[in-house]
Amino acid sequence: MSNIMNRLLTCIVCAGLALATHAATYTWSRHNISFETPEDGWVSYSSATRFEIQWDDMVMTVQLYAKEKGNEKKVLKNNLQRKAAGFNMYDTDDAKVKVKGFKTYSIEGTMPDGSRCVIADLVSKHQDLIIEITVNYLYGNREVVDDMIESFTEGKQTEHKEKKQQRIQSREDAERQQQQLEEQRKEQEKERRLQQERKAGKLHDA
């Protein structure tokens, strides 16, 4: 890892985060910005204004820009459209991503290789700064992508909260559970019949 990386970014691995099984928190100390990613990524580039991290099925780039004067919304939306066109993205649309503490403008679409891409511009409310996040990912990873983008915070360290993970049942587990439910249903039905017989005087307790 480069000296620049050591100076600018502090990686803290925290147990119990639900981006994957755990998450890593990166703090860009010069700009007082923190964000989270799945912990098993590897940093491929880091400088004073750019950060890149990769996984087997996903790549995230973070680029910092100074705010431009003028119609902020119009300028950023035009920039997003231009960047999407530069990637040859198609079927583009506004992405449904909101980040607490930032004005957020975003676009999503399909890349020429069939993968997906989200580009989000986070406009700081406290600094003359725009954080541009680009994530290229495969279908099925969108929830993780949203978690990463929405984890960006400014002016304070990210608060870590444990999230419950959903366990996916195997077919054998599902069949076993169904069998147990069926047995419980039969027992309940048997007890119901016994109760009815007791009330009708056909059966007495010993």
N, C-alpha and C positions, 0 to 999 in steps of 0.2 A: 504494500500500500504506500502511496506517495507521501512525501512530507507535507504537501498541501492538504492531502486528505486528513492527515493526522492533526493539522492545525485547525481545519475548518469543520470537520465532522467528527462527532463523538458517537460511537455506536454502542447502544445499551441493549443487550438481549434480555427480554422480559418473559417470564413463564406465564402461561395461561391466556395468551392473546389468541384471537380467533381468526386472524387473517389467513393463517394456515393452521398449524398446531400452535406455533409461537409467532411472535413478531419481533422485529428489530426496530428500534427508534433511532433516527438520525437527527442530529441537531446541527444546523448551519449557524454556528455561533456568531459569525460576523453580522448576520442579518436577523438573528434571534428567531429563526424559523425551525420548527420541528415537524417531523412526519414519520409515519410508520410504513413498513413493508413486511412481507413474509421474510423470515429470517434466513432462508436458504439461498438467497440471491448472492451474486458476486458483483462487486463494484468494478466497472470497466473503464470509467473515466471520472475524474474529479478536478475541478478548477475553482477559481473564485466566483464564477457565474454559471457553471454547468456541472451537472451530476448525472451519471448514467449507471443503472443497475440492471442486471439481467437474470433471468431464470430459464429453465429449459423451454418453457412455453409462453414467455412474456418478457418484454423489455420496457423499462420506464426511463424517460429522460426528463430532467428538470432544468429549465433554462431561466435565468433571471434577466429582466429588462427594466430600464428606467421608464417611468410613465411618460407618455407623449401628451403635449397640450392639444386641446381641441375636443371634438365630440368623442369621448372615450368609448361609448358603446358602439358607435358606428365604426370607429377605427379598429377596435378589437374584433368585431364580427367580420369585417373585411379581411383582416389579417388571418383569422381562422379559416375563412373560405379559401384564401390564397395558399395557406399551408396545406390544406386538404387537397387542393388541386395539384400542388407540388408532389404529393404522395400518390397521385392518381387514384385517390379515394373516390368511390361511387356510392350511390344510395345514401348520401349524407343527410344528416338531420341534426337539430339541436339536441345535445345530450342532456338527460335529466339528472344533472349533478349540481348540488348546492353545497357550499363549504361555509360553515359558520365562521363569521368574522371577516369574510372577504366578499367583494362583489365578484360573481362568477359568470364567465361566458364560456360556453363549450360547444363542441361539435363532435359527432361520431359518424362512422361510416365503415365501409368494407374496403380492404386493401386489395390490390391486384391478385395476390396469392390466396385470397379467400379469408384471410384472418381479419380481425376487427381492430379498430383504432379509435381512441378517444383523445382529443386535444382540449385541454382546459386552461383558460387564463384566469388566475386568481389575482384580483387587484387589491393591494394592501390598503387598509384604511389608516395606517399609521406611518407608512414609509412611502417614499417616491419609488415604488417597486411594483413590478408585475411578475408573478411566478407562472411560467408556462409549463404545464405538465403534459407530456405525450406518452401514452401507453399503447403499445401494440400487443395484442393478446389473442388467444384462441377462444372459440366459443366455450362456454362453461365457466370462464374465469371472471365474468362481469362483476359479480358481487365483490370479489377480491379487489378488482380495479376501483370500484366505487369506494371501498373501505380505505384504500391507499390515498386517493385524492381527498376524501372527506377528512382524513386524519391530519391534514396540514393545519398547523396552529402558528400563531405569531405572538411573541411577547411572553410566552410561558411554556413550560415543558408540557408535552402531551400527557394527559391523565390516562392511566391504563386501567381498564375495567375488564374483568373476566367475562367472557361471553360463553354461553352454553353451545356446545357443538351438537349438531343433529347427527345421530347415528343411523347409518343406512343398514337396514335389515338384509340379511342373506335370505335366499329362498327357503333354506332349511329352518331358519329362525321363524320366518313368517308362518310356515306350515305347522311348526311346533306350537306357536302361539295360538293359531287357529284351532288346533286340536285341544289345547287347554281350555279355550273359550267354549268349545263344543261340549267338553266334559262338564264344565261349570254349568252350562245351560241345562244339560240333562239332569244334573243333581238338583238344580233349582226347580225343574219341572217335576221331578220325583217328589221333592219336599212339598210342592204345591198340591200334588195329588193326595199325598198323605194328610195334609191339613184339611182338604176337602172331605176325605173319608172320615176323619175324626169328627168333623162338624156334622156329618150325616149319621154318626153313630155306628159306622161299620168297622171302626178300628179304635181300640183303646190302648193307652199307654200301659206298660206292665207296672 
